[in-house]
């Protein structure tokens, strides 16, 4: 489920919920419809039982009326065989579908019987020797009831078959007992009467005596009648009859069957009607199949509608919001949710936009602070490097002052003593001693310049514009050269990074040194201008000029100038011709720094200051 989308999860959950709901609905509907079908079957069976009861009761009522009518005829009262024969045969033939025979058993043991069917020859039966009707069950039943009654099933004497007899005692007009009139009905004939009933839903009926024995039955298992009654061997029949319960269920030949029973009015018999559950529930099952198909179609339509609705109202807005979030994660800082509605997704999109704005603000502020901190840290590192370099330079200058200065002073004084002692001596010796003294004085002067230059570095950070201008003016003035200098943007120059100002000072020192040593100029013009993000420097002299060599072939002084400027990210344009003076145009970014190379560049700069500039003359004799 974790890999499924929202729409698939919604459809699965809804489908599962609907399936459970429909299954529950079908189960409840099946239970309700089954109860309804059983109740309908009970009502139908009750109707059938009423009709059967009425028809059976009507049958025996007709037989009672027939018996009473015959008992009042003269042939019967007179026990006249000739008169009774035609009457009895006529009535048997008119009712031969269920009536087997009509007979009269007299009080003196005579038997007069005529009938139709098996056991009769010319409508007359044959009895076993010694037959006495007075001991037969039918005769005893009539004497016991002293009125119209129906005997229990018994085996007939004239045929091997079970049957019942409707009996009526016959009495003369004076009340004397004549005999018993009997009407025989085969049990198989009663089954034929039941078969005439059209019971719906494949129903069948049976008639049971008070002991549960089968008198007549349409059920296949009880059709073949024997010479003794068999019980209606169904599960629950005995309990139902004993408790008076009218309905019960039991399998018949492997088929679950629903039974409804009723006690027959006027008889000690029970009528049972059974209908298979499959027939009872056939219409219900058909209805359930139709309902299930309809519910399946409705569920499919509902799932389709839910898929469309969720896709439009839920999944599409969610996918859009997710796409915006992914674009945001991909680096698109301008990505925002376009709010098109005022529902929950519109509210979510608006809040997400606020969150993006807040995050962007925090991110921008954080980046700015990180940049500021980084720049501060770099500046601190560079200043710390420059401070260490300055401290190292101070140490070197102190050592030079204390050692080299002392030794030069000692050489100077020793040379003075030697010169005094050489008076009157060789002129050549005196010339050498004077040369030694001159070189000592120059060395002491150079050493003083180096030491005093250290102090200038300390003042560089305080007022760069003033220090650079004063330093160039002082050096050029000492060389007899007029200086015209102007600086536009002193505040910007003073605020520039320390390493930029230091390198710029060394470049200008190099240019001044070249003018003093090689140009033979009478005037130098210097201009500095701060123009936005860059500094512009113009340095021009009216000296002898020179032929500008290619950058890779320039002498060390010009190489130092190019190296320092390009290290700051700037550019140098040198223009000069022999006899036309020289012009240097320099452009440097105002925020340039050495970026970790301060120590190396400063050391290189210090060494460059101390290196003597090589004198080179081209073919025309111009100084480089």
KOLLUM-746018 format. One record per residue (C-alpha): residue number from 1; residue in three letters; x, y, z. Coordinates in steps of 0.05 Angstrom, whole numbers. Layout:
<nodes>
> num;residu;x;y;z
> NUM;ALA;X;Y;Z
...
</nodes>
This chain:
<nodes>
> num;residu;x;y;z
> 1;UNK;0;0;0
> 2;UNK;58;47;12
> 3;UNK;73;52;-63
> 4;UNK;1;66;-83
> 5;UNK;-24;135;-98
> 6;UNK;-79;170;-59
> 7;UNK;-132;156;-113
> 8;UNK;-115;81;-113
> 9;UNK;-119;78;-37
> 10;UNK;-185;115;-36
> 11;UNK;-214;69;-89
> 12;UNK;-188;6;-54
> 13;UNK;-215;28;14
> 14;UNK;-282;50;-15
> 15;UNK;-287;-14;-55
> 16;UNK;-272;-56;6
> 17;UNK;-322;-17;48
> 18;UNK;-375;-21;-5
> 19;UNK;-361;-96;-15
> 20;UNK;-368;-108;59
> 21;UNK;-431;-66;61
> 22;UNK;-461;-102;1
> 23;UNK;-441;-170;29
> 24;UNK;-475;-152;95
> 25;UNK;-535;-125;57
> 26;UNK;-540;-189;15
> 27;UNK;-533;-232;78
> 28;UNK;-587;-193;114
> 29;UNK;-630;-191;52
> 30;UNK;-622;-266;43
> 31;UNK;-642;-278;115
> 32;UNK;-702;-232;110
> 33;UNK;-723;-260;43
> 34;UNK;-713;-331;68
> 35;UNK;-758;-318;128
> 36;UNK;-807;-284;83
> 37;UNK;-805;-343;34
> 38;UNK;-814;-392;91
> 39;UNK;-871;-351;119
> 40;UNK;-902;-350;50
> 41;UNK;-891;-425;44
> 42;UNK;-925;-434;112
> 43;UNK;-984;-393;90
> 44;UNK;-988;-430;24
> 45;UNK;-983;-497;60
> 46;UNK;-1036;-475;109
> 47;UNK;-1081;-459;50
> 48;UNK;-1066;-527;20
> 49;UNK;-1078;-560;87
> 50;UNK;-1144;-524;94
> 51;UNK;-1165;-546;25
> 52;UNK;-1141;-617;36
> 53;UNK;-1174;-621;104
> 54;UNK;-1239;-596;74
> 55;UNK;-1235;-644;15
> 56;UNK;-1219;-704;59
> 57;UNK;-1272;-683;108
> 58;UNK;-1320;-674;50
> 59;UNK;-1301;-743;25
> 60;UNK;-1317;-776;91
> 61;UNK;-1378;-733;99
> 62;UNK;-1404;-758;32
> 63;UNK;-1387;-829;53
> 64;UNK;-1424;-819;119
> 65;UNK;-1485;-792;81
> 66;UNK;-1481;-852;34
> 67;UNK;-1475;-900;93
> 68;UNK;-1534;-869;129
> 69;UNK;-1576;-870;65
> 70;UNK;-1560;-943;52
> 71;UNK;-1574;-962;124
> 72;UNK;-1645;-936;116
> 73;UNK;-1661;-977;54
> 74;UNK;-1706;-1038;60
> 75;UNK;-1656;-1087;29
> 76;UNK;-1605;-1067;82
> 77;UNK;-1654;-1068;139
> 78;UNK;-1680;-1135;115
> 79;UNK;-1610;-1161;99
> 80;UNK;-1636;-1178;29
> 81;UNK;-1577;-1198;-15
> 82;UNK;-1614;-1191;-79
> 83;UNK;-1636;-1121;-63
> 84;UNK;-1570;-1098;-35
> 85;UNK;-1527;-1125;-94
> 86;UNK;-1548;-1076;-147
> 87;UNK;-1550;-1016;-100
> 88;UNK;-1482;-1030;-71
> 89;UNK;-1449;-1044;-139
> 90;UNK;-1478;-980;-168
> 91;UNK;-1451;-937;-113
> 92;UNK;-1382;-971;-115
> 93;UNK;-1375;-961;-189
> 94;UNK;-1395;-888;-184
> 95;UNK;-1339;-878;-133
> 96;UNK;-1289;-931;-156
> 97;UNK;-1229;-881;-154
> 98;UNK;-1229;-888;-79
> 99;UNK;-1286;-934;-57
> 100;UNK;-1269;-1008;-62
> 101;UNK;-1330;-1043;-33
> 102;UNK;-1395;-1036;6
> 103;UNK;-1417;-1092;52
> 104;UNK;-1462;-1111;110
> 105;UNK;-1441;-1156;167
> 106;UNK;-1501;-1181;206
> 107;UNK;-1506;-1194;279
> 108;UNK;-1511;-1269;266
> 109;UNK;-1445;-1270;228
> 110;UNK;-1467;-1267;155
> 111;UNK;-1427;-1225;107
> 112;UNK;-1456;-1191;44
> 113;UNK;-1403;-1153;3
> 114;UNK;-1398;-1127;-68
> 115;UNK;-1342;-1085;-98
> 116;UNK;-1295;-1069;-154
> 117;UNK;-1222;-1084;-167
> 118;UNK;-1172;-1135;-143
> 119;UNK;-1202;-1192;-102
> 120;UNK;-1271;-1189;-134
> 121;UNK;-1301;-1236;-185
> 122;UNK;-1365;-1211;-215
> 123;UNK;-1363;-1158;-160
> 124;UNK;-1364;-1213;-108
> 125;UNK;-1305;-1226;-61
> 126;UNK;-1280;-1292;-35
> 127;UNK;-1268;-1300;40
> 128;UNK;-1225;-1350;76
> 129;UNK;-1260;-1409;110
> 130;UNK;-1290;-1391;177
> 131;UNK;-1294;-1318;162
> 132;UNK;-1335;-1282;215
> 133;UNK;-1346;-1207;206
> 134;UNK;-1362;-1198;279
> 135;UNK;-1289;-1206;298
> 136;UNK;-1261;-1160;244
> 137;UNK;-1232;-1092;264
> 138;UNK;-1284;-1053;225
> 139;UNK;-1341;-1089;259
> 140;UNK;-1312;-1078;328
> 141;UNK;-1299;-1004;313
> 142;UNK;-1373;-994;295
> 143;UNK;-1396;-1028;359
> 144;UNK;-1348;-986;400
> 145;UNK;-1369;-920;371
> 146;UNK;-1443;-936;361
> 147;UNK;-1444;-886;304
> 148;UNK;-1409;-869;239
> 149;UNK;-1334;-877;247
> 150;UNK;-1272;-895;209
> 151;UNK;-1230;-955;229
> 152;UNK;-1156;-957;238
> 153;UNK;-1118;-984;178
> 154;UNK;-1117;-1059;175
> 155;UNK;-1106;-1116;126
> 156;UNK;-1167;-1135;85
> 157;UNK;-1190;-1208;86
> 158;UNK;-1208;-1212;12
> 159;UNK;-1143;-1180;-14
> 160;UNK;-1072;-1172;11
> 161;UNK;-1076;-1097;20
> 162;UNK;-1083;-1045;76
> 163;UNK;-1143;-1001;80
> 164;UNK;-1193;-967;124
> 165;UNK;-1268;-977;131
> 166;UNK;-1323;-926;143
> 167;UNK;-1373;-962;187
> 168;UNK;-1443;-949;213
> 169;UNK;-1485;-993;259
> 170;UNK;-1552;-1010;225
> 171;UNK;-1614;-1013;268
> 172;UNK;-1685;-1029;249
> 173;UNK;-1742;-981;260
> 174;UNK;-1756;-1013;326
> 175;UNK;-1684;-1002;347
> 176;UNK;-1662;-1073;341
> 177;UNK;-1590;-1084;317
> 178;UNK;-1586;-1110;246
> 179;UNK;-1512;-1108;233
> 180;UNK;-1454;-1062;211
> 181;UNK;-1452;-1028;144
> 182;UNK;-1381;-1019;118
> 183;UNK;-1349;-979;61
> 184;UNK;-1277;-1000;44
> 185;UNK;-1224;-951;22
> 186;UNK;-1154;-975;3
> 187;UNK;-1098;-934;32
> 188;UNK;-1069;-931;-38
> 189;UNK;-1134;-898;-60
> 190;UNK;-1124;-843;-7
> 191;UNK;-1055;-832;-37
> 192;UNK;-1089;-824;-105
> 193;UNK;-1135;-772;-74
> 194;UNK;-1074;-734;-48
> 195;UNK;-1041;-738;-116
> 196;UNK;-1101;-701;-145
> 197;UNK;-1082;-640;-103
> 198;UNK;-1038;-593;-144
> 199;UNK;-988;-570;-90
> 200;UNK;-943;-513;-114
> 201;UNK;-867;-510;-107
> 202;UNK;-859;-585;-118
> 203;UNK;-897;-598;-54
> 204;UNK;-923;-666;-31
> 205;UNK;-973;-687;23
> 206;UNK;-980;-745;71
> 207;UNK;-1033;-768;121
> 208;UNK;-1008;-797;187
> 209;UNK;-1044;-830;244
> 210;UNK;-1036;-809;316
> 211;UNK;-974;-853;322
> 212;UNK;-940;-821;262
> 213;UNK;-951;-880;217
> 214;UNK;-964;-866;143
> 215;UNK;-1035;-875;121
> 216;UNK;-1026;-842;53
> 217;UNK;-966;-807;23
> 218;UNK;-942;-774;-41
> 219;UNK;-869;-780;-20
> 220;UNK;-832;-831;-61
> 221;UNK;-804;-867;-1
> 222;UNK;-874;-882;25
> 223;UNK;-910;-900;-39
> 224;UNK;-899;-975;-38
> 225;UNK;-946;-995;16
> 226;UNK;-936;-1060;53
> 227;UNK;-983;-1102;95
> 228;UNK;-965;-1062;158
> 229;UNK;-961;-988;170
> 230;UNK;-893;-955;169
> 231;UNK;-873;-894;209
> 232;UNK;-862;-828;172
> 233;UNK;-787;-832;186
> 234;UNK;-768;-758;184
> 235;UNK;-723;-722;233
> 236;UNK;-765;-682;281
> 237;UNK;-833;-710;260
> 238;UNK;-845;-745;326
> 239;UNK;-825;-684;366
> 240;UNK;-868;-639;322
> 241;UNK;-929;-684;329
> 242;UNK;-919;-691;404
> 243;UNK;-910;-616;415
> 244;UNK;-963;-595;367
> 245;UNK;-913;-553;328
> 246;UNK;-941;-540;259
> 247;UNK;-875;-531;220
> 248;UNK;-808;-566;220
> 249;UNK;-751;-583;172
> 250;UNK;-722;-650;152
> 251;UNK;-684;-681;94
> 252;UNK;-723;-726;47
> 253;UNK;-681;-768;0
> 254;UNK;-623;-720;11
> 255;UNK;-665;-658;-3
> 256;UNK;-677;-608;52
> 257;UNK;-752;-601;59
> 258;UNK;-797;-554;98
> 259;UNK;-859;-587;129
> 260;UNK;-924;-559;155
> 261;UNK;-972;-604;192
> 262;UNK;-1044;-599;217
> 263;UNK;-1091;-643;257
> 264;UNK;-1151;-663;214
> 265;UNK;-1218;-641;241
> 266;UNK;-1261;-700;262
> 267;UNK;-1205;-751;254
> 268;UNK;-1145;-772;294
> 269;UNK;-1102;-761;234
> 270;UNK;-1049;-710;216
> 271;UNK;-1039;-680;146
> 272;UNK;-967;-662;129
> 273;UNK;-947;-619;70
> 274;UNK;-873;-615;51
> 275;UNK;-839;-569;0
> 276;UNK;-764;-570;-17
> 277;UNK;-725;-510;6
> 278;UNK;-696;-503;-63
> 279;UNK;-766;-493;-92
> 280;UNK;-787;-447;-36
> 281;UNK;-725;-404;-43
> 282;UNK;-721;-407;-119
> 283;UNK;-755;-340;-129
> 284;UNK;-715;-312;-71
> 285;UNK;-650;-335;-101
> 286;UNK;-669;-306;-168
> 287;UNK;-686;-241;-134
> 288;UNK;-620;-242;-96
> 289;UNK;-582;-254;-161
> 290;UNK;-617;-195;-193
> 291;UNK;-604;-152;-131
> 292;UNK;-531;-175;-129
> 293;UNK;-522;-158;-203
> 294;UNK;-555;-90;-193
> 295;UNK;-511;-76;-132
> 296;UNK;-449;-97;-170
> 297;UNK;-467;-50;-226
> 298;UNK;-482;6;-176
> 299;UNK;-416;-8;-140
> 300;UNK;-377;-4;-206
> 301;UNK;-412;60;-224
> 302;UNK;-400;88;-155
> 303;UNK;-326;69;-157
> 304;UNK;-320;101;-225
> 305;UNK;-354;164;-199
> 306;UNK;-309;164;-137
> 307;UNK;-247;156;-181
> 308;UNK;-268;215;-224
> 309;UNK;-289;258;-165
> 310;UNK;-227;242;-123
> 311;UNK;-182;251;-183
> 312;UNK;-212;320;-196
> 313;UNK;-224;345;-125
> 314;UNK;-168;310;-86
> 315;UNK;-114;276;-128
> 316;UNK;-105;331;-180
> 317;UNK;-96;387;-127
> 318;UNK;-49;342;-87
> 319;UNK;-8;324;-148
> 320;UNK;-3;398;-166
> 321;UNK;20;416;-95
> 322;UNK;70;358;-96
> 323;UNK;97;382;-164
> 324;UNK;107;452;-135
> 325;UNK;144;423;-75
> 326;UNK;189;381;-121
> 327;UNK;205;442;-163
> 328;UNK;222;479;-99
> 329;UNK;267;422;-77
> 330;UNK;299;423;-146
> 331;UNK;323;494;-135
> 332;UNK;267;535;-166
> 333;UNK;261;588;-112
> 334;UNK;205;624;-149
> 335;UNK;160;563;-149
> 336;UNK;93;578;-116
> 337;UNK;24;547;-112
> 338;UNK;-29;582;-154
> 339;UNK;-90;585;-109
> 340;UNK;-154;576;-151
> 341;UNK;-205;559;-97
> 342;UNK;-223;575;-26
> 343;UNK;-230;503;-2
> 344;UNK;-181;464;42
> 345;UNK;-131;455;-16
> 346;UNK;-134;530;-30
> 347;UNK;-120;543;44
> 348;UNK;-63;491;42
> 349;UNK;-33;524;-20
> 350;UNK;-36;593;11
> 351;UNK;-4;569;75
> 352;UNK;49;532;34
> 353;UNK;65;596;-3
> 354;UNK;73;633;63
> 355;UNK;119;578;86
> 356;UNK;160;584;22
> 357;UNK;165;659;31
> 358;UNK;187;651;103
> 359;UNK;238;599;84
> 360;UNK;265;642;26
> 361;UNK;271;701;73
> 362;UNK;307;660;125
> 363;UNK;350;629;71
> 364;UNK;367;696;40
> 365;UNK;383;727;107
> 366;UNK;424;666;126
> 367;UNK;463;667;61
> 368;UNK;476;741;69
> 369;UNK;499;731;140
> 370;UNK;542;672;118
> 371;UNK;573;715;64
> 372;UNK;585;772;113
> 373;UNK;615;724;164
> 374;UNK;657;692;110
> 375;UNK;682;759;85
> 376;UNK;696;781;157
> 377;UNK;732;717;170
> 378;UNK;773;723;107
> 379;UNK;789;795;123
> 380;UNK;809;775;194
> 381;UNK;852;719;166
> 382;UNK;884;766;117
> 383;UNK;895;820;169
> 384;UNK;923;767;216
> 385;UNK;969;744;160
> 386;UNK;991;815;146
> 387;UNK;1000;827;220
> 388;UNK;1045;766;225
> 389;UNK;1083;789;164
> 390;UNK;1090;858;193
> 391;UNK;1114;829;258
> 392;UNK;1164;786;221
> 393;UNK;1187;846;181
> 394;UNK;1196;886;245
> 395;UNK;1238;831;274
> 396;UNK;1280;828;211
> 397;UNK;1287;904;210
> 398;UNK;1307;904;283
> 399;UNK;1359;850;270
> 400;UNK;1384;889;210
> 401;UNK;1388;953;250
> 402;UNK;1422;920;309
> 403;UNK;1471;876;269
> 404;UNK;1482;903;200
> 405;UNK;1475;976;221
> 406;UNK;1525;966;277
> 407;UNK;1574;931;231
> 408;UNK;1567;985;177
> 409;UNK;1579;1038;229
> 410;UNK;1640;1001;254
> 411;UNK;1666;993;182
> 412;UNK;1655;1068;171
> 413;UNK;1695;1087;233
> 414;UNK;1750;1037;218
> 415;UNK;1755;1063;147
> 416;UNK;1761;1135;175
> 417;UNK;1819;1113;219
> 418;UNK;1852;1079;160
> 419;UNK;1841;1139;116
> 420;UNK;1874;1185;169
> 421;UNK;1932;1137;174
> 422;UNK;1941;1136;99
> 423;UNK;1952;1210;92
> 424;UNK;2013;1223;50
> 425;UNK;2010;1152;25
> 426;UNK;1990;1124;-42
> 427;UNK;1935;1161;-79
> 428;UNK;1905;1096;-102
> 429;UNK;1898;1072;-30
> 430;UNK;1864;1135;-10
> 431;UNK;1816;1129;-69
> 432;UNK;1797;1059;-48
> 433;UNK;1786;1081;25
> 434;UNK;1743;1139;2
> 435;UNK;1702;1089;-41
> 436;UNK;1693;1045;20
> 437;UNK;1668;1104;60
> 438;UNK;1620;1124;5
> 439;UNK;1592;1054;-1
> 440;UNK;1583;1050;75
> 441;UNK;1544;1115;75
> 442;UNK;1500;1090;18
> 443;UNK;1488;1024;54
> 444;UNK;1470;1060;118
> 445;UNK;1423;1105;79
> 446;UNK;1390;1044;45
> 447;UNK;1382;1010;112
> 448;UNK;1349;1072;141
> 449;UNK;1301;1073;82
> 450;UNK;1282;1000;94
> 451;UNK;1270;1013;169
> 452;UNK;1232;1077;157
> 453;UNK;1191;1040;103
> 454;UNK;1166;994;158
> 455;UNK;1135;1053;193
> 456;UNK;1102;1074;128
> 457;UNK;1067;1006;125
> 458;UNK;1039;1019;194
> 459;UNK;1012;1086;171
> 460;UNK;983;1056;107
> 461;UNK;919;1033;139
> 462;UNK;905;1100;171
> 463;UNK;907;1147;111
> 464;UNK;928;1111;48
> 465;UNK;915;1169;0
> 466;UNK;957;1217;41
> 467;UNK;1013;1168;52
> 468;UNK;1019;1148;-21
> 469;UNK;1017;1219;-46
> 470;UNK;1067;1245;6
> 471;UNK;1115;1186;-5
> 472;UNK;1117;1197;-81
> 473;UNK;1124;1272;-74
> 474;UNK;1181;1266;-24
> 475;UNK;1221;1216;-65
> 476;UNK;1212;1253;-131
> 477;UNK;1227;1320;-99
> 478;UNK;1293;1292;-72
> 479;UNK;1310;1272;-144
> 480;UNK;1294;1341;-170
> 481;UNK;1231;1320;-205
> 482;UNK;1167;1360;-203
> 483;UNK;1106;1320;-180
> 484;UNK;1033;1334;-202
> 485;UNK;987;1287;-164
> 486;UNK;912;1283;-151
> 487;UNK;869;1230;-118
> 488;UNK;792;1229;-130
> 489;UNK;756;1182;-81
> 490;UNK;800;1183;-20
> 491;UNK;746;1152;24
> 492;UNK;739;1093;-24
> 493;UNK;814;1083;-27
> 494;UNK;821;1085;49
> 495;UNK;763;1035;56
> 496;UNK;794;986;6
> 497;UNK;823;920;32
> 498;UNK;890;925;66
> 499;UNK;925;878;17
> 500;UNK;900;920;-42
> 501;UNK;928;984;-13
> 502;UNK;994;951;4
> 503;UNK;1003;923;-66
> 504;UNK;982;989;-97
> 505;UNK;1035;1025;-55
> 506;UNK;1089;976;-79
> 507;UNK;1068;986;-152
> 508;UNK;1074;1062;-145
> 509;UNK;1141;1055;-109
> 510;UNK;1165;1013;-168
> 511;UNK;1143;1065;-218
> 512;UNK;1175;1122;-178
> 513;UNK;1240;1082;-173
> 514;UNK;1241;1071;-248
> 515;UNK;1232;1146;-260
> 516;UNK;1287;1164;-211
> 517;UNK;1336;1113;-239
> 518;UNK;1323;1111;-313
> 519;UNK;1274;1163;-341
> 520;UNK;1314;1228;-331
> 521;UNK;1246;1262;-326
> 522;UNK;1233;1332;-302
> 523;UNK;1158;1322;-287
> 524;UNK;1112;1266;-264
> 525;UNK;1037;1268;-269
> 526;UNK;996;1221;-224
> 527;UNK;919;1211;-223
> 528;UNK;877;1164;-181
> 529;UNK;802;1156;-190
> 530;UNK;751;1111;-155
> 531;UNK;699;1092;-207
> 532;UNK;645;1047;-177
> 533;UNK;673;977;-171
> 534;UNK;743;993;-196
> 535;UNK;802;1039;-184
> 536;UNK;838;1075;-242
> 537;UNK;911;1097;-237
> 538;UNK;947;1140;-288
> 539;UNK;1023;1150;-280
> 540;UNK;1059;1192;-334
> 541;UNK;1130;1221;-340
> 542;UNK;1164;1265;-392
> 543;UNK;1230;1227;-391
> 544;UNK;1270;1191;-445
> 545;UNK;1219;1136;-457
> 546;UNK;1233;1066;-482
> 547;UNK;1209;1012;-529
> 548;UNK;1155;971;-493
> 549;UNK;1176;898;-493
> 550;UNK;1128;839;-495
> 551;UNK;1102;819;-426
> 552;UNK;1142;755;-423
> 553;UNK;1207;790;-443
> 554;UNK;1203;851;-398
> 555;UNK;1256;865;-347
> 556;UNK;1243;852;-273
> 557;UNK;1216;921;-256
> 558;UNK;1161;919;-308
> 559;UNK;1147;846;-292
> 560;UNK;1139;864;-219
> 561;UNK;1087;917;-237
> 562;UNK;1048;869;-282
> 563;UNK;1052;813;-232
> 564;UNK;1025;854;-174
> 565;UNK;968;886;-214
> 566;UNK;945;820;-246
> 567;UNK;948;786;-179
> 568;UNK;896;836;-156
> 569;UNK;852;819;-217
> 570;UNK;871;883;-253
> 571;UNK;905;902;-319
> 572;UNK;964;946;-340
> 573;UNK;969;986;-405
> 574;UNK;1041;1011;-417
> 575;UNK;1053;1063;-471
> 576;UNK;1122;1092;-486
> 577;UNK;1168;1111;-543
> 578;UNK;1241;1132;-542
> 579;UNK;1244;1208;-530
> 580;UNK;1168;1213;-516
> 581;UNK;1164;1195;-442
> 582;UNK;1123;1138;-411
> 583;UNK;1051;1127;-391
> 584;UNK;1022;1072;-345
> 585;UNK;946;1061;-342
> 586;UNK;924;1013;-287
> 587;UNK;854;985;-272
> 588;UNK;842;947;-207
> 589;UNK;776;920;-177
> 590;UNK;760;960;-114
> 591;UNK;745;897;-74
> 592;UNK;805;857;-97
> 593;UNK;845;817;-46
> 594;UNK;901;767;-45
> 595;UNK;855;710;-20
> 596;UNK;904;669;19
> 597;UNK;966;690;-20
> 598;UNK;979;751;23
> 599;UNK;1037;719;58
> 600;UNK;1071;698;-7
> 601;UNK;1057;762;-43
> 602;UNK;1079;806;15
> 603;UNK;1143;767;20
> 604;UNK;1154;773;-54
> 605;UNK;1139;848;-50
> 606;UNK;1189;857;6
> 607;UNK;1242;822;-34
> 608;UNK;1225;863;-96
> 609;UNK;1234;927;-57
> 610;UNK;1304;906;-38
> 611;UNK;1324;879;-106
> 612;UNK;1365;927;-150
> 613;UNK;1331;943;-215
> 614;UNK;1372;919;-273
> 615;UNK;1394;972;-321
> 616;UNK;1380;954;-392
> 617;UNK;1388;994;-454
> 618;UNK;1360;975;-521
> 619;UNK;1393;988;-587
> 620;UNK;1374;1062;-587
> 621;UNK;1403;1072;-518
> 622;UNK;1335;1082;-484
> 623;UNK;1333;1062;-411
> 624;UNK;1281;1008;-392
</nodes>
